[in-house]
Amino acid sequence: MYARAFTTLKHNIAFYVVVTVVVVMLESMMQAVGIVTLVFAGLTMLYTHRMIQLQEHYGWADPLSTTGKNGDKVPIFGYCLRFLALFVILTLVLSLCFVLLGQLGVIAAGDSETGGASNLLAPLFGIPLFVVLLSLIGTVLPASAERANTSLQAALKRGRATLGKTAINLLIGPIAIAALGFVLQMAFASGISAESGFLPKLAYRTAATILTILPAMLAATALSIAYLDAESR
């Protein structure tokens, strides 16, 4: 998977550089980090699907082209709707894990040292569910990117056929990088304050953006591989 992701990145470096720059600029001006990041994470996944599945290339002349190589419009609206729906579902899964484990007394609700440590159990339960669910129905996204069959029935059929490989790819790819990014951001965030200069803030924001866009790109790669594998059977 990493070899496929590296090849995609190398051939479309203009797209990923421009996305990173745009996100950093918008976040600096709008102070709406979550919304901007979510939107561009979705766009990153959409275009990555098309790069892998349709062999499209986005160069410096038009890195964010809305027209595919066959002349059709890139289905941004339809894809974004499905991306947001899937994002909400997966977020609810993780949230329900916290609620359920809290109700069962497995994790503590307070902010004590014990509570803080035990709350780490929630992701340990939630992430496997997240990965399995995304592996089962996530190919709705690559299908949408090329205007193929986006029904839940078709997605489940593809997901069951590629579940094991996709789950592993998601764990060693986007999940691992996102976890690493979270740790690094927590480690360096304490050194960034209102008194910090422009360059340190810019460097931190750029690194944080890369560590958000990269998992999106890897998630799209894993799902595109699953989609292509299932469709070739």
PAVO-987596 format. One record per atom (N, C-alpha, C): residue in one letter; x, y, z. Coordinates in steps of 0.1 Angstrom, whole numbers, padded with zeros to 4 digits, always signed. Layout:
PAVO-987596
AXYZ/...
END
This chain:
PAVO-987596
M+0008-0012+0000/M+0000+0000+0000/M+0009+0013+0000/Y+0019+0012+0008/Y+0028+0024+0009/Y+0035+0027-0005/A+0038+0016-0012/A+0044+0018-0025/A+0034+0025-0035/R+0021+0021-0034/R+0011+0027-0043/R+0009+0042-0039/A+0009+0044-0026/A+0007+0058-0021/A+0019+0067-0025/F+0031+0062-0024/F+0043+0070-0027/F+0043+0073-0042/T+0039+0063-0051/T+0038+0066-0065/T+0028+0076-0068/T+0016+0075-0061/T+0006+0085-0064/T+0010+0099-0059/L+0017+0100-0048/L+0022+0113-0043/L+0032+0119-0053/K+0041+0110-0057/K+0052+0115-0066/K+0047+0120-0079/H+0037+0114-0085/H+0031+0118-0098/H+0021+0130-0097/N+0017+0133-0084/N+0007+0143-0082/N+0011+0153-0071/I+0024+0155-0070/I+0029+0163-0059/I+0023+0177-0059/A+0021+0182-0070/A+0015+0196-0071/A+0002+0197-0064/F-0007+0187-0066/F-0020+0186-0059/F-0018+0187-0044/Y-0010+0178-0038/Y-0008+0177-0024/Y-0002+0190-0018/V+0008+0196-0025/V+0014+0208-0021/V+0004+0219-0020/V-0004+0221-0031/V-0014+0231-0032/V-0024+0230-0021/V-0029+0218-0019/V-0039+0215-0008/V-0033+0219+0006/T-0021+0215+0008/T-0015+0219+0021/T-0014+0234+0023/V-0009+0241+0012/V-0008+0255+0013/V-0021+0262+0015/V-0031+0257+0008/V-0045+0264+0009/V-0051+0262+0023/V-0049+0250+0028/V-0054+0247+0042/V-0047+0256+0052/V-0034+0257+0051/V-0027+0265+0061/V-0031+0279+0060/M-0033+0284+0048/M-0037+0298+0046/M-0051+0301+0051/L-0060+0292+0048/L-0074+0294+0052/L-0075+0293+0068/E-0068+0283+0073/E-0069+0282+0088/E-0063+0294+0095/S-0052+0300+0089/S-0046+0311+0095/S-0056+0323+0094/M-0063+0324+0083/M-0072+0336+0082/M-0086+0334+0089/M-0091+0322+0088/M-0105+0320+0093/M-0106+0315+0107/Q-0095+0309+0112/Q-0095+0303+0125/Q-0106+0293+0127/A-0108+0285+0116/A-0119+0275+0116/A-0112+0261+0112/V-0103+0257+0120/V-0094+0246+0117/V-0102+0233+0114/G-0112+0230+0122/G-0119+0217+0120/G-0127+0217+0107/I-0134+0227+0104/I-0142+0227+0091/I-0133+0227+0079/V-0123+0235+0079/V-0114+0236+0067/V-0107+0222+0065/T-0102+0217+0076/T-0094+0204+0075/T-0104+0193+0070/L-0116+0192+0075/L-0125+0182+0071/L-0128+0183+0056/V-0131+0195+0052/V-0134+0197+0038/V-0123+0192+0029/F-0111+0197+0032/F-0100+0193+0023/F-0095+0179+0025/A-0098+0173+0036/A-0095+0159+0038/A-0104+0151+0028/G-0116+0155+0027/G-0126+0149+0018/G-0121+0150+0004/L-0117+0163+0000/L-0113+0165-0014/L-0100+0157-0017/T-0091+0156-0007/T-0079+0148-0009/T-0082+0134-0012/M-0092+0128-0004/M-0096+0115-0007/M-0102+0113-0021/L-0111+0122-0024/L-0117+0121-0038/L-0107+0121-0049/Y-0098+0131-0049/Y-0088+0132-0059/Y-0078+0120-0059/T-0075+0115-0047/T-0066+0104-0046/T-0072+0091-0052/H-0085+0089-0050/H-0092+0078-0056/H-0091+0079-0071/R-0093+0091-0077/R-0093+0092-0091/R-0079+0090-0097/M-0069+0095-0089/M-0055+0093-0094/M-0052+0078-0095/I-0056+0070-0085/I-0053+0056-0085/I-0062+0048-0094/Q-0075+0051-0094/Q-0084+0042-0102/Q-0085+0046-0117/L-0084+0059-0119/L-0085+0064-0133/L-0072+0069-0139/Q-0061+0067-0132/Q-0048+0072-0136/Q-0048+0086-0141/E-0055+0094-0133/E-0055+0109-0136/E-0043+0115-0129/H-0037+0125-0135/H-0026+0133-0129/H-0029+0147-0129/Y-0026+0153-0117/Y-0028+0167-0115/Y-0015+0175-0113/G-0011+0182-0123/G+0001+0189-0123/G+0000+0203-0119/W+0012+0210-0120/W+0012+0224-0116/W+0003+0233-0124/A+0001+0230-0137/A-0008+0238-0145/A-0022+0239-0140/D-0027+0228-0134/D-0041+0228-0129/D-0042+0217-0118/P-0036+0220-0107/P-0036+0210-0096/P-0049+0206-0090/L-0059+0215-0091/L-0072+0212-0085/L-0083+0213-0096/S-0080+0206-0107/S-0089+0206-0118/S-0102+0199-0115/T-0113+0205-0119/T-0127+0199-0116/T-0131+0191-0128/T-0123+0189-0138/T-0126+0181-0150/T-0116+0169-0151/G-0122+0157-0152/G-0113+0145-0153/G-0107+0144-0167/K-0098+0134-0169/K-0092+0133-0182/K-0101+0129-0193/N-0113+0123-0190/N-0122+0119-0200/N-0132+0130-0203/G-0130+0142-0197/G-0139+0154-0199/G-0151+0155-0190/D-0153+0145-0181/D-0164+0145-0172/D-0160+0154-0160/K-0170+0159-0154/K-0168+0167-0142/K-0165+0158-0130/V-0156+0162-0122/V-0152+0155-0109/V-0165+0156-0100/P-0170+0145-0095/P-0182+0145-0087/P-0180+0150-0073/I-0177+0162-0072/I-0173+0168-0058/I-0185+0168-0049/F-0197+0172-0054/F-0208+0174-0045/F-0213+0160-0040/G-0215+0150-0049/G-0220+0137-0045/G-0210+0130-0036/Y-0197+0132-0039/Y-0187+0125-0031/Y-0187+0131-0017/C-0188+0144-0016/C-0187+0151-0003/C-0199+0147+0006/L-0211+0145+0000/L-0222+0141+0007/L-0220+0127+0014/R-0215+0118+0006/R-0212+0105+0011/R-0201+0105+0021/F-0191+0113+0018/F-0179+0114+0028/F-0184+0119+0041/L-0192+0129+0041/L-0198+0135+0054/L-0206+0125+0061/A-0215+0118+0053/A-0223+0108+0059/A-0215+0097+0066/L-0205+0092+0059/L-0196+0081+0065/L-0189+0087+0077/F-0184+0099+0076/F-0177+0105+0087/F-0185+0106+0099/V-0198+0110+0098/V-0207+0111+0109/V-0210+0097+0115/I-0212+0087+0107/I-0214+0073+0111/I-0202+0068+0120/L-0190+0070+0114/L-0178+0065+0121/L-0175+0073+0134/T-0178+0086+0134/T-0177+0094+0146/T-0186+0089+0157/L-0198+0086+0153/L-0208+0081+0162/L-0204+0068+0168/V-0198+0059+0160/V-0193+0047+0165/V-0183+0049+0177/L-0173+0058+0174/L-0163+0061+0185/L-0170+0067+0197/S-0179+0076+0195/S-0186+0083+0206/S-0194+0073+0214/L-0201+0064+0207/L-0208+0054+0215/L-0200+0045+0223/C-0187+0042+0218/C-0178+0034+0226/C-0175+0041+0239/F-0173+0054+0239/F-0170+0062+0251/F-0182+0061+0261/V-0194+0063+0255/V-0206+0063+0263/V-0209+0049+0269/L-0208+0038+0261/L-0210+0025+0266/L-0200+0021+0276/L-0187+0023+0274/L-0177+0020+0284/L-0179+0028+0297/G-0183+0040+0295/G-0186+0048+0307/G-0198+0043+0315/Q-0208+0038+0308/Q-0220+0033+0315/Q-0216+0020+0322/L-0207+0012+0316/L-0203-0001+0322/L-0193+0001+0333/G-0188+0013+0335/G-0178+0016+0345/G-0164+0012+0341/V-0162+0009+0328/V-0148+0005+0324/V-0139+0018+0324/I-0145+0029+0320/I-0137+0041+0320/I-0143+0051+0330/A-0135+0060+0335/A-0139+0070+0345/A-0143+0083+0338/A-0153+0089+0343/A-0157+0102+0337/A-0150+0114+0343/G-0143+0113+0354/G-0136+0124+0360/G-0123+0127+0353/D-0117+0137+0359/D-0104+0141+0353/D-0092+0137+0362/S-0094+0127+0370/S-0083+0122+0378/S-0073+0115+0370/E-0062+0112+0376/E-0051+0105+0369/E-0057+0091+0364/T-0064+0084+0373/T-0070+0071+0370/T-0080+0073+0358/G-0088+0083+0359/G-0098+0085+0348/G-0091+0088+0335/G-0081+0097+0335/G-0074+0100+0323/G-0068+0088+0316/A-0062+0079+0325/A-0055+0067+0319/A-0065+0057+0314/S-0076+0056+0322/S-0086+0046+0317/S-0094+0050+0305/N-0094+0063+0302/N-0101+0068+0290/N-0094+0064+0278/L-0081+0060+0279/L-0074+0055+0268/L-0079+0041+0263/L-0087+0035+0271/L-0093+0022+0267/L-0104+0024+0256/A-0110+0035+0256/A-0121+0038+0246/A-0116+0036+0232/P-0105+0043+0228/P-0100+0041+0215/P-0096+0027+0212/L-0091+0020+0222/L-0087+0006+0219/L-0099-0003+0215/F-0111+0001+0220/F-0123-0006+0216/F-0129+0000+0204/G-0128+0013+0203/G-0134+0021+0192/G-0127+0019+0179/I-0114+0019+0179/I-0106+0019+0166/I-0109+0006+0158/P-0109-0006+0165/P-0112-0018+0157/P-0125-0018+0151/L-0135-0012+0158/L-0149-0011+0152/L-0149-0002+0140/F-0142+0009+0142/F-0140+0019+0132/F-0134+0013+0119/V-0123+0005+0121/V-0116-0001+0110/V-0125-0011+0103/V-0132-0019+0111/V-0140-0030+0105/V-0152-0023+0097/L-0158-0013+0103/L-0169-0007+0096/L-0165+0000+0083/L-0154+0007+0084/L-0149+0014+0072/L-0144+0004+0061/S-0139-0007+0065/S-0135-0018+0056/S-0147-0024+0049/L-0158-0025+0056/L-0170-0031+0051/L-0178-0022+0041/I-0179-0009+0045/I-0188-0001+0036/I-0180+0011+0030/G-0167+0012+0033/G-0159+0024+0028/G-0158+0025+0013/T-0159+0013+0006/T-0158+0014-0009/T-0169+0022-0016/V-0178+0027-0008/V-0188+0036-0013/V-0181+0048-0019/L-0170+0052-0012/L-0163+0064-0016/L-0155+0063-0029/P-0147+0053-0031/P-0140+0051-0044/P-0150+0049-0055/A-0161+0042-0052/A-0171+0040-0062/A-0177+0053-0066/S-0180+0062-0057/S-0186+0075-0060/S-0176+0084-0068/A-0163+0082-0065/A-0153+0090-0072/A-0153+0088-0087/E-0156+0076-0091/E-0157+0073-0105/E-0171+0070-0110/R-0181+0075-0102/R-0195+0074-0106/R-0199+0059-0109/A-0195+0050-0100/A-0198+0036-0102/A-0210+0033-0092/N-0212+0020-0089/N-0223+0016-0080/N-0220+0020-0066/T-0227+0029-0060/T-0225+0034-0047/T-0235+0028-0037/S-0243+0018-0040/S-0253+0012-0031/S-0246+0005-0020/L-0253+0005-0008/L-0247-0001+0004/L-0246-0016+0001/Q-0254-0022-0006/Q-0254-0037-0009/Q-0241-0040-0017/A-0238-0031-0027/A-0225-0034-0035/A-0213-0031-0026/A-0214-0021-0017/A-0202-0018-0008/A-0200-0030+0001/L-0210-0035+0007/L-0209-0047+0016/L-0203-0059+0009/K-0207-0061-0003/K-0202-0072-0011/K-0187-0071-0013/R-0183-0059-0017/R-0169-0056-0019/R-0161-0057-0006/G-0167-0051+0005/G-0161-0051+0018/G-0159-0065+0024/R-0168-0074+0022/R-0167-0087+0027/R-0156-0095+0020/A-0154-0092+0007/A-0144-0099-0001/A-0130-0094+0002/T-0129-0082+0007/T-0115-0077+0009/T-0113-0072+0024/L-0121-0077+0033/L-0121-0072+0047/L-0107-0073+0054/G-0101-0085+0053/G-0089-0086+0061/G-0077-0077+0055/K-0076-0077+0042/K-0065-0069+0036/K-0067-0054+0039/T-0080-0050+0037/T-0083-0036+0039/T-0081-0031+0053/A-0085-0040+0063/A-0084-0036+0077/A-0069-0035+0081/I-0061-0044+0075/I-0046-0043+0078/I-0041-0030+0072/N-0045-0027+0060/N-0040-0015+0053/N-0044-0002+0060/L-0056-0002+0066/L-0061+0010+0073/L-0053+0011+0086/L-0050+0000+0093/L-0043+0000+0106/L-0029+0005+0104/I-0022+0000+0094/I-0008+0003+0093/I-0006+0016+0085/G-0016+0021+0079/G-0016+0033+0071/G-0021+0045+0078/P-0034+0049+0075/P-0039+0061+0081/P-0041+0061+0096/I-0044+0050+0102/I-0046+0049+0117/I-0032+0051+0123/A-0022+0044+0119/A-0009+0046+0125/A-0003+0060+0123/I-0005+0066+0111/I+0000+0079+0109/I-0008+0090+0117/A-0021+0088+0118/A-0029+0097+0126/A-0025+0096+0141/A-0023+0084+0146/A-0018+0083+0160/A-0005+0090+0162/L+0004+0088+0153/L+0017+0094+0154/L+0016+0109+0153/G+0008+0114+0144/G+0005+0128+0143/G-0001+0134+0156/F-0010+0127+0162/F-0016+0132+0174/F-0005+0133+0185/V+0003+0123+0186/V+0014+0123+0197/V+0023+0135+0194/L+0027+0137+0182/L+0037+0147+0178/L+0031+0161+0181/Q+0018+0163+0177/Q+0011+0175+0179/Q+0010+0179+0194/M+0007+0169+0202/M+0006+0171+0217/M+0020+0174+0223/A+0030+0168+0217/A+0043+0170+0222/A+0048+0185+0219/F+0045+0190+0207/F+0050+0203+0203/F+0040+0214+0206/A+0027+0211+0208/A+0017+0222+0210/A+0020+0230+0222/S+0026+0224+0233/S+0029+0232+0245/S+0039+0243+0242/G+0047+0241+0232/G+0058+0251+0229/G+0052+0263+0220/I+0040+0262+0216/I+0034+0272+0207/I+0024+0280+0216/S+0026+0293+0217/S+0017+0301+0225/S+0014+0314+0217/A+0006+0323+0223/A+0002+0335+0217/A+0014+0344+0215/E+0024+0342+0223/E+0037+0350+0222/E+0047+0345+0212/S+0044+0333+0206/S+0053+0327+0197/S+0053+0335+0184/G+0065+0335+0177/G+0066+0343+0165/G+0058+0337+0153/F+0058+0344+0142/F+0050+0340+0130/F+0056+0327+0125/L+0069+0326+0124/L+0075+0314+0117/L+0073+0301+0125/P+0074+0301+0139/P+0071+0289+0146/P+0057+0285+0145/K+0047+0295+0145/K+0033+0291+0143/K+0031+0286+0130/L+0037+0292+0119/L+0035+0287+0106/L+0040+0273+0104/A+0052+0270+0110/A+0058+0257+0109/A+0049+0246+0116/Y+0044+0250+0128/Y+0036+0241+0135/Y+0023+0238+0127/R+0016+0249+0122/R+0004+0247+0114/R+0006+0239+0102/T+0017+0241+0095/T+0020+0233+0083/T+0022+0218+0086/A+0030+0216+0097/A+0032+0202+0101/A+0019+0195+0105/A+0011+0202+0112/A-0002+0197+0116/A-0011+0194+0104/T-0011+0202+0094/T-0019+0200+0082/T-0014+0188+0075/I-0001+0187+0073/I+0005+0175+0066/I+0001+0162+0074/L+0001+0162+0087/L-0002+0151+0095/L-0017+0148+0095/T-0025+0157+0089/T-0039+0154+0088/T-0042+0150+0073/I-0036+0157+0064/I-0039+0153+0050/I-0033+0140+0046/L-0021+0136+0052/L-0015+0123+0048/L-0024+0111+0052/P-0029+0111+0064/P-0038+0100+0067/P-0050+0099+0058/A-0056+0110+0054/A-0067+0110+0044/A-0062+0104+0031/M-0050+0108+0026/M-0045+0102+0014/M-0043+0087+0015/L-0038+0083+0027/L-0035+0068+0029/L-0048+0061+0030/A-0059+0067+0037/A-0072+0060+0037/A-0078+0058+0024/A-0077+0069+0015/A-0082+0068+0002/A-0074+0057-0006/T-0061+0056-0004/T-0053+0046-0011/T-0058+0032-0007/A-0060+0029+0006/A-0064+0016+0011/A-0078+0013+0005/L-0087+0022+0005/L-0101+0020+0000/L-0101+0018-0015/S-0092+0025-0022/S-0091+0023-0037/S-0086+0009-0040/I-0076+0005-0033/I-0070-0008-0035/I-0081-0019-0032/A-0089-0017-0022/A-0100-0027-0019/A-0110-0027-0030/Y-0113-0015-0035/Y-0123-0013-0046/Y-0119-0020-0058/L-0106-0018-0062/L-0101-0024-0074/L-0099-0039-0073/D-0095-0043-0061/D-0094-0058-0059/D-0107-0065-0060/A-0118-0059-0054/A-0131-0065-0054/A-0137-0065-0068/E-0135-0054-0075/E-0141-0053-0089/E-0134-0062-0099/S-0121-0066-0096/S-0114-0074-0105/S-0117-0089-0103/R-0125-0092-0093/R-0128-0106-0090/R-0140-0111-0099/
END
